Amino acid sequence: MTIVFVHGVPETPSVWNSVRALLPESTVALRLPGFGSARPAHMRDKEDYAAWLAEELRAIGGPVDLVGHDWGAHLAMRVVSSYDVPVRSWVSDVAHGWHPEYQWHDAATLWQKSPEGEESLAGLRAAVPGSGATFGDVLRSRGMSAELAQEVDAAHDEEMSAAILALYRSAWPNFHADWGRDLDGPAEVPGLLLAPTGDPMARPEQDREMARRLGTGFEELDGLTHYWMLQDPERGAAVLRRFWSSLDS
């Protein structure tokens, strides 16, 4: 059994380092194309990223336990609902994005516009780390560690900006509008939805409603932020292991 972790936007696989260090199982942390790596020209929208993830999972072999954060969580939900992949279970921490009534946060709404999105991300790239105006600086308020913030700022180039715009612009008005058609009832693969209530952008009631709709497990992470895996990796690892143990029993 391999545990596969998928990071979000605008992150790198390092977001999972602390949790992975606490797990004795074999783990893999994938890197989304364009986030510190080259992005193939054909990867133009969220469906292309989902197809990429499906191919990565097939290459790893299975069954796997899939854990996604932020955009990695959205891609994980798409893959388990619409692709033939060797997944035993999945975990998502932003399922509210699939709720019929979900509305994107202000930053996403800005990035979905042109040229406002390009200008916003160019400003983040040009800012000096530590000034409070880089991607890493901004995300410190949501729980990103100083170490990861530095790595994100170093990796944030025009390629990453283009990847971010491509993803967000293909996800309007929310994931329910198109992907939700294939995930609108009990999920065939066992899942767990996490709701870190300390995140200023949290929507725990929508997360809870999605858990009811999909027939998945649900756990609120009281007091933890969007970056729960960095803020309290021991608690995060314990939640994951309880979920996996319940599958074995």
C-alpha positions, 0 to 999 in steps of 0.5 A: 500500500502506498500513500500518495499526497497531492499539494495545492496552489501555490505550493510544492510537495514540501507541504507534506514533509512533516506528516510524511515523516510520522508515517511508517508506510511508503509515501509519495508526494507528487508535484503538480506540473508548473509548480517548481517544474515544467508544465507541458503545453497541453495542460490548459485546464483542471481536466488536464491536471486530473488526467495527469494525476490519474496517469501518475496513480496508474504508474505508481500502481495500487491500491493507493490511499490518496490524500489531497490538499487544496487544489490537490484535493479537488483533483483527487475528488475528480480522479476517484469519481471519473477515472479508472485508478487504483485508489483504495481511499481518498481524503480531501480538505476543501470539499466545500468547493463542490457544494452547489452554493459555494462561491470562490474567495476574493483572490480566486475571483480576481485571478479568473479575470483578465488582465487583473489576474495576470497583474495580481500574480505579477505583483506577487512575483515582483514583491520582496520576500518579507515585505508582506506582499509575496505569495509566501508572505500572504499565506503565512496568515493562513498557517503556512510555515516560514520555511515553505513560504520561502520555497514557494516564493523561490518557485513562483515564476511566470510558469507557476502564475500561468498554471494558477490562472489556467486552473482557476479560470477553468473552475468557474463558478465552482466545481459543482457546475461541471465535475459535480455531475459525476460526484453527486451521490454516495462515493464508490471509493471510501473517503474522508472530508476534513474541515480545518475550522481555523482557516479564515476561508473555511466553510465547515457547514458546506464541508459537512453537507458534502460529506452527507451527500457523498456518504463519506467520513467527516472530521472537523479540525478545530482550531487548525488552519488551511495548513493543518499539516504544518501547524499540527502534523501529529494530529493530522497524521493521527486523523489519517491513520484512524481513517485508514485503520477503519478501512482495514477493520 
